[in-house]
């Protein structure tokens, strides 16, 4: 696929993650995520982490794309989240996502974020 096609797919994935939904049509069967404190995890584990996050929300979760760079089978996305939480705090994290593609589908996602902010908002267990 072209860089532009992969860019569009990565942006769709960002919108899907904001909505706590994964579209299997844009993911390989063996897709994996790398997340801080967890390392490489499966799609099932990623979905469980997202499901565990949802009850903490006191309002809408937004995931705003700040910039995108696409080069062949690699798409980098800078983003910022914003969400009010049930603990009275506001989750406002910054991210760098690296989407890796195989045959036009996302095969790996690497998520880098401000783990100190996450620990301050959710407690140290979030970084474990």
C-alpha positions in Angstrom: 0.0 0.0 0.0 1.0 3.6 -0.4 2.2 5.9 2.4 -1.0 7.9 1.9 -3.3 4.8 2.2 -1.4 3.7 5.3 -1.8 7.3 6.7 -5.5 7.1 6.2 -5.7 3.7 7.9 -3.7 4.9 10.9 -6.0 7.9 11.3 -9.0 5.6 11.1 -7.3 3.5 13.9 -6.9 6.7 16.0 -10.6 7.5 15.6 -11.4 3.8 16.5 -9.3 4.0 19.6 -11.0 7.2 20.7 -14.3 5.4 20.4 -13.0 2.2 22.2 -13.5 0.2 19.0 -11.2 -1.9 16.9 -11.9 -2.6 13.3 -10.6 -6.1 12.4 -10.7 -5.2 8.7 -7.7 -2.9 9.2 -5.7 -5.2 11.5 -3.7 -8.3 10.8 -4.8 -11.5 12.6 -1.6 -11.4 14.7 -1.6 -7.6 15.4 0.2 -6.7 18.7 0.7 -3.6 20.8 3.7 -2.4 22.6 2.8 -0.3 25.6 4.8 1.2 28.5 5.0 -1.1 31.5 3.5 -4.0 29.6 5.7 -4.7 26.6 4.2 -6.5 23.6 0.6 -7.5 24.2 -2.1 -9.2 22.1 -5.2 -7.5 20.7 -7.3 -9.3 23.4 -5.1 -7.9 26.2 -5.2 -4.4 24.6 -9.0 -4.6 24.5 -9.1 -5.6 28.1 -6.9 -2.7 29.1 -9.2 -0.3 27.2 -12.3 -1.9 28.8 -10.7 -1.4 32.2 -10.1 2.3 31.5 -13.7 3.1 30.4 -15.3 2.8 33.9 -12.8 5.5 35.1 -14.2 8.1 32.7 -16.6 10.7 34.0 -17.2 12.1 30.5 -16.0 11.9 26.9 -12.5 10.6 26.1 -10.9 12.6 23.3 -7.8 11.6 21.4 -6.7 14.6 19.2 -4.2 14.0 16.4 -1.5 16.7 16.5 0.7 15.5 13.6 1.2 12.6 11.2 4.3 11.3 9.3 3.9 8.5 6.9 6.8 6.7 5.1 5.9 3.4 3.4 4.8 0.8 5.9 5.5 3.1 9.0 3.1 5.8 10.2 3.9 8.0 13.2 1.1 9.9 14.9 1.5 12.5 17.7 -1.6 12.8 19.8 -3.0 14.2 23.0 -5.8 12.7 25.1 -8.2 14.6 27.3 -10.8 13.1 29.7 -12.4 13.9 33.0 -12.2 11.0 35.4 -14.4 9.7 38.2 -11.6 10.4 40.7 -12.0 14.1 40.0 -8.7 14.4 38.1 -8.3 15.1 34.4 -6.3 12.7 32.2 -4.4 14.8 29.7 -1.6 12.7 28.2 0.6 13.1 25.2 1.4 10.2 22.9 3.5 9.0 20.0 2.0 6.1 18.2 4.0 4.2 15.6 1.8 2.0 13.3 3.6 -0.7 11.4 1.9 -2.2 8.3 2.0 -5.5 6.5 0.0 -6.0 3.3 -2.0 -2.8 3.9 -3.1 -3.7 7.4 -1.8 -2.7 10.8 0.4 -5.5 12.2 2.0 -3.7 15.2 1.3 -0.6 17.2 3.9 1.0 19.5 2.5 3.5 22.0 4.7 5.9 23.9 3.1 8.2 26.4 3.9 10.3 29.5 4.0 7.4 32.0 4.7 9.9 34.9 1.5 11.7 34.2 -0.4 8.4 34.0 1.1 7.4 37.4 0.2 10.7 38.9 -3.4 10.4 37.7 -4.0 6.7 38.3 -1.4 5.8 40.9 1.8 3.9 40.5 0.0 0.6 39.7 -0.7 1.9 36.2 3.0 1.8 35.4 3.5 -1.8 36.5 
